[in-house]
Amino acid sequence: MAKIQAVLFDLDGTLIDTAPDFIRIIKDLCVKDGHSVPSDAAIREQVSAGARAMVRLIFDGKFDNVSDDDPELLAYREAFLAAYEADICVDSRVFSGLDDLLQSLERQGVPWGIVTNKPRHLAVNLLQKLQLSERCGVLVCPDDVTHTKPDPEPMYLACQKLGVSAKACIYVGDHHRDIEAGKAAGMTTAVAKFGYLSADDLANIDNWGADAIVETPIELNDWVLAQVMA
């Protein structure tokens, strides 16, 4: 394995625990619109699957059999994201222990960055509120590429912006598409098992082909630093 020159993270459910804000907003919307309220666990499982998945959860079956570009689904998605943007960082936090990892990387001169499927304006807003904008070496969002994860295009773009080889990067995520994209780019990959995984994800996680499956943020800290020091 090449000497690690950079560490890249997925955003929601990997570096930042955004679920508490999604839980609050989804419950408020359900009560307001008279929908049944999903459990906290059900909401957490859908966060990494994106806004469309969360809208489908809110409507409890209404959009289960429609395509992702269904106009009504997209209209509700925009309304949902507007509600989220208005209240984006009340309870969201860097996962406990991972700021220590970021600081360790910074001390060693190893840049870290984010490759996410979260829209750029939301990702930038969140990072600013968490005072991470100036520390983050690169941010790649769907707005920046033609093909999003699981395609490796955003991974290659992040490496290009950092001036490093993909083979010298670690990518950490909590979704199958994260590992697929990282592997396709030739990166060392790790699954954040503490993220927003469904029961199906947990049943199949061993088949994703990641180089590591980490149970906790502290374990991720130790594993990443071991790779950097190797």
C-alpha positions as CSV (number, residue, x, y, z in Angstrom):
1,M,0.0,0.0,0.0
2,A,1.2,3.5,-0.9
3,K,2.1,5.9,1.9
4,I,-1.1,7.6,3.0
5,Q,-1.1,11.2,1.9
6,A,-4.8,12.2,2.6
7,V,-7.9,11.0,4.4
8,L,-11.3,11.5,3.0
9,F,-14.6,11.1,4.7
10,D,-18.3,10.8,3.8
11,L,-20.2,13.5,5.7
12,D,-23.5,12.3,7.2
13,G,-23.1,9.3,9.5
14,T,-19.3,9.1,9.1
15,L,-17.7,12.4,10.1
16,I,-20.7,14.2,11.4
17,D,-23.7,12.9,13.4
18,T,-26.5,14.8,11.6
19,A,-29.3,12.4,12.5
20,P,-30.5,14.3,15.6
21,D,-31.4,17.3,13.4
22,F,-33.1,15.1,10.8
23,I,-35.0,13.2,13.5
24,R,-36.3,16.5,14.9
25,I,-37.3,18.0,11.5
26,I,-38.9,14.8,10.2
27,K,-41.0,14.4,13.4
28,D,-42.1,18.1,13.2
29,L,-43.1,17.7,9.6
30,C,-45.0,14.5,10.3
31,V,-46.9,16.0,13.1
32,K,-47.7,19.2,11.1
33,D,-48.9,17.2,8.0
34,G,-50.7,14.5,9.9
35,H,-48.4,11.6,9.0
36,S,-47.5,8.8,11.3
37,V,-44.2,9.5,13.1
38,P,-41.3,7.2,12.3
39,S,-39.0,5.9,15.1
40,D,-35.7,7.5,15.7
41,A,-34.0,4.3,14.5
42,A,-36.0,4.2,11.2
43,I,-34.9,7.8,10.5
44,R,-31.3,7.2,11.3
45,E,-31.2,4.3,8.9
46,Q,-32.4,6.5,6.0
47,V,-30.1,9.6,6.5
48,S,-27.2,8.2,4.4
49,A,-29.7,7.2,1.7
50,G,-30.5,10.8,1.1
51,A,-33.4,13.2,1.0
52,R,-35.6,11.2,-1.3
53,A,-35.3,8.2,1.1
54,M,-36.3,10.4,4.0
55,V,-39.3,11.8,2.1
56,R,-40.4,8.3,1.3
57,L,-40.2,7.5,5.0
58,I,-42.3,10.6,5.9
59,F,-45.0,9.5,3.5
60,D,-45.0,5.9,4.6
61,G,-45.3,4.1,1.3
62,K,-46.8,6.8,-0.9
63,F,-43.6,7.1,-3.0
64,D,-42.2,3.6,-2.6
65,N,-42.9,2.6,-6.2
66,V,-42.1,5.8,-8.0
67,S,-38.9,6.8,-9.7
68,D,-36.4,9.2,-8.2
69,D,-37.3,11.8,-10.8
70,D,-41.0,11.7,-10.0
71,P,-42.2,15.4,-10.0
72,E,-44.2,15.1,-6.8
73,L,-41.4,13.3,-5.0
74,L,-38.9,16.0,-6.1
75,A,-41.3,18.8,-5.0
76,Y,-41.5,17.3,-1.5
77,R,-37.8,16.7,-1.5
78,E,-37.2,20.4,-2.1
79,A,-39.6,21.4,0.6
80,F,-37.9,18.9,3.0
81,L,-34.4,20.3,2.2
82,A,-35.6,23.9,2.7
83,A,-36.9,23.0,6.1
84,Y,-33.6,21.3,6.9
85,E,-31.5,24.2,5.6
86,A,-33.4,26.6,7.8
87,D,-32.5,24.6,10.9
88,I,-29.4,22.7,9.8
89,C,-27.2,22.6,12.8
90,V,-29.0,22.6,16.1
91,D,-27.9,19.2,17.3
92,S,-25.5,18.0,14.7
93,R,-21.9,17.3,15.9
94,V,-18.7,15.7,14.8
95,F,-18.9,12.2,16.1
96,S,-17.3,12.0,19.6
97,G,-13.6,11.2,19.2
98,L,-13.2,12.2,15.6
99,D,-12.2,15.7,16.1
100,D,-9.2,14.2,17.9
101,L,-8.5,12.3,14.7
102,L,-8.7,15.5,12.6
103,Q,-6.4,17.3,14.9
104,S,-3.9,14.4,14.7
105,L,-3.9,14.5,11.0
106,E,-3.5,18.2,10.9
107,R,-0.5,18.0,13.3
108,Q,1.1,15.4,11.0
109,G,0.5,17.5,7.9
110,V,-1.9,15.0,6.4
111,P,-4.8,16.8,4.7
112,W,-8.4,15.6,5.3
113,G,-11.4,16.3,3.2
114,I,-15.0,15.3,2.5
115,V,-16.6,13.6,-0.5
116,T,-20.4,13.6,0.0
117,N,-23.7,13.3,-1.9
118,K,-25.0,16.2,0.2
119,P,-25.8,19.3,-1.9
120,R,-23.0,21.8,-1.7
121,H,-24.9,24.7,-0.2
122,L,-26.0,22.4,2.7
123,A,-22.6,20.9,3.2
124,V,-20.9,24.3,3.2
125,N,-23.5,25.7,5.7
126,L,-23.1,22.7,8.0
127,L,-19.3,22.9,7.9
128,Q,-19.3,26.6,8.6
129,K,-21.6,26.2,11.6
130,L,-19.3,23.5,13.0
131,Q,-16.2,25.6,12.3
132,L,-14.7,23.0,10.0
133,S,-14.6,25.0,6.8
134,E,-11.1,26.3,7.2
135,R,-9.7,23.0,8.4
136,C,-11.2,20.9,5.6
137,G,-8.7,20.5,2.7
138,V,-11.3,19.6,0.1
139,L,-15.1,19.3,-0.2
140,V,-16.6,17.5,-3.2
141,C,-20.4,17.5,-3.6
142,P,-22.8,16.3,-6.3
143,D,-22.8,19.9,-7.7
144,D,-19.1,19.5,-8.6
145,V,-19.3,16.3,-10.8
146,T,-21.2,14.7,-13.6
147,H,-21.5,11.3,-11.8
148,T,-21.9,11.0,-8.0
149,K,-21.0,8.1,-5.7
150,P,-20.8,5.1,-6.3
151,D,-19.0,6.4,-9.4
152,P,-15.4,7.2,-8.6
153,E,-15.5,10.6,-10.3
154,P,-15.8,12.6,-7.1
155,M,-13.0,10.6,-5.5
156,Y,-10.7,11.4,-8.4
157,L,-11.7,15.1,-8.2
158,A,-10.9,15.3,-4.5
159,C,-7.5,13.8,-5.1
160,Q,-6.8,16.2,-8.0
161,K,-7.7,19.1,-5.8
162,L,-5.4,17.9,-3.0
163,G,-2.6,17.0,-5.4
164,V,-2.4,13.4,-4.3
165,S,-2.8,9.9,-5.8
166,A,-6.0,8.0,-5.1
167,K,-3.9,5.0,-4.2
168,A,-2.4,7.1,-1.4
169,C,-5.8,8.0,0.1
170,I,-8.1,6.5,2.7
171,Y,-11.9,6.9,2.2
172,V,-14.3,6.3,5.1
173,G,-18.0,5.9,4.6
174,D,-21.1,4.3,6.1
175,H,-22.9,3.2,2.9
176,H,-22.2,0.6,0.3
177,R,-21.8,3.2,-2.4
178,D,-19.0,4.9,-0.4
179,I,-17.0,1.7,-0.4
180,E,-17.8,1.0,-4.1
181,A,-16.6,4.5,-5.1
182,G,-13.5,4.3,-3.0
183,K,-12.5,0.9,-4.2
184,A,-13.2,1.9,-7.9
185,A,-10.7,4.7,-7.4
186,G,-8.1,2.4,-5.9
187,M,-8.3,3.9,-2.4
188,T,-8.0,2.2,1.0
189,T,-11.5,2.0,2.4
190,A,-13.2,1.6,5.7
191,V,-16.8,1.3,6.8
192,A,-18.0,3.4,9.7
193,K,-20.2,0.8,11.3
194,F,-21.3,3.4,13.9
195,G,-23.0,5.3,11.0
196,Y,-26.5,5.1,9.6
197,L,-26.7,1.4,8.5
198,S,-29.9,-0.5,8.0
199,A,-30.5,-4.1,9.1
200,D,-29.9,-5.1,5.5
201,D,-26.6,-3.2,5.4
202,L,-25.4,-4.9,8.6
203,A,-26.3,-8.3,7.2
204,N,-24.2,-7.7,4.0
205,I,-21.5,-5.4,5.2
206,D,-18.9,-8.2,5.1
207,N,-19.5,-8.4,1.3
208,W,-18.8,-4.8,0.6
209,G,-15.1,-5.5,0.3
210,A,-13.8,-2.7,2.5
211,D,-10.3,-2.9,3.9
212,A,-11.7,-2.4,7.4
213,I,-15.0,-2.3,9.3
214,V,-14.7,-0.1,12.3
215,E,-17.2,-0.3,15.2
216,T,-16.7,3.0,16.9
217,P,-15.2,6.5,16.2
218,I,-12.4,5.6,18.6
219,E,-11.6,2.5,16.7
220,L,-11.7,4.5,13.5
221,N,-9.3,7.0,15.0
222,D,-6.8,4.2,15.9
223,W,-7.2,2.5,12.5
224,V,-6.7,5.6,10.4
225,L,-3.6,6.7,12.4
226,A,-2.1,3.2,12.1
227,Q,-2.4,3.4,8.3
228,V,-0.9,6.9,8.2
229,M,2.0,5.8,10.4
230,A,2.6,2.6,8.4
